[in-house]
Amino acid sequence: MSRTLGGLARVVVAAAISLASAGCGMSVLRHTPTILDKDELIVAVKPDQPGLGLRTKQGTFEGFDVDVATYVARHLGKKVTFIATTSEGREAKLNSGEADMVVATYSISPPRKMQVTFAGPYYLSQQDILVRSGTTNIGDVRDLAGRKLCEAQGSISTSRIIEGRGVAAVLVPAPTYSECVDLLRSGAVDAVSTGDLILAGFAARDKGAYTIVHAPFTEERYGIALRHGDVAGCEAVNRAITAMYQTGTAPKLLRKHFGATGLSISTSVPQFEGCA
């Protein structure tokens, strides 16, 4: 009798341990950090890119990236607050918890996917070249050989020229693309190369000062970055991006910010990268 009771007790204890372990596992899954658990999202955007992310004199932010982030947050039923970031500081903003999302012309790449989880892309930009108006000796990426090309910190655009295309441009570093454009204006560099949306914004701001070469040579897949591993949040953001295009909101926003630039704008839903 005692052996039977002892065996039953062991079975009960084992079952309790099994249930507790399962419960712990479920708890871990339930509490994986995700933007879906938040009532308000802190979104990092650029403060100095006209048409995309620009801080106004009143301290607010405006531009296509800002509108995209606002749409996504509202689609998820969240409030949104914006903070500024540079290209170099995007991963740090997420990893430190200072930002929940980054919407800042953040090109998706394999090395970056090791650090953050990308939803989207929300837009497929094409990399092009910006020169001073009147420049006649730069017509495509090959003409950048031996020319002074500005390199914004934290950007991968120049590596696509130097390493990807084997073009031996002379790199001149600058903290941001805004400062790259200042160097272009002063003659300190011969060209700035990155996504055409960024270039179009600067060309529209300073009408007549710059010309886009219109010789695109790579794609810039702009993604919405979340903390690494937030798959549930990523999938929800992808659904929001899809809705943004299907309702005609994305094309409307693109025309609002870039319709007057003469840029050829893509208005179809981009093919997503996948959240895993």
Secondary structure, DSSP 8 states (H G I E B T S, - for coil): -HHHHHHHHHHHHHHHHHHHHHHHHHHHHHTS--GGG-SEEEEEE-SEETTTEEE-TTS-EESHHHHHHHHHHHHTT-EEEEEE--STTHHHHHHTTS-SEEEEEEE--HHHHTTEEEEEEEEEEEEEEEEETT--S--SGGGGTTSEEEEETT--HHHHHHTSS----EEEEESSHHHHHHHHHHTS-SEEEEEHHHHHHHHHHTTTTEEE-----EEEEEEEEEETT-HHHHHHHHHHHHHHHHTTHHHHHHHHHHGGGT-----S--------
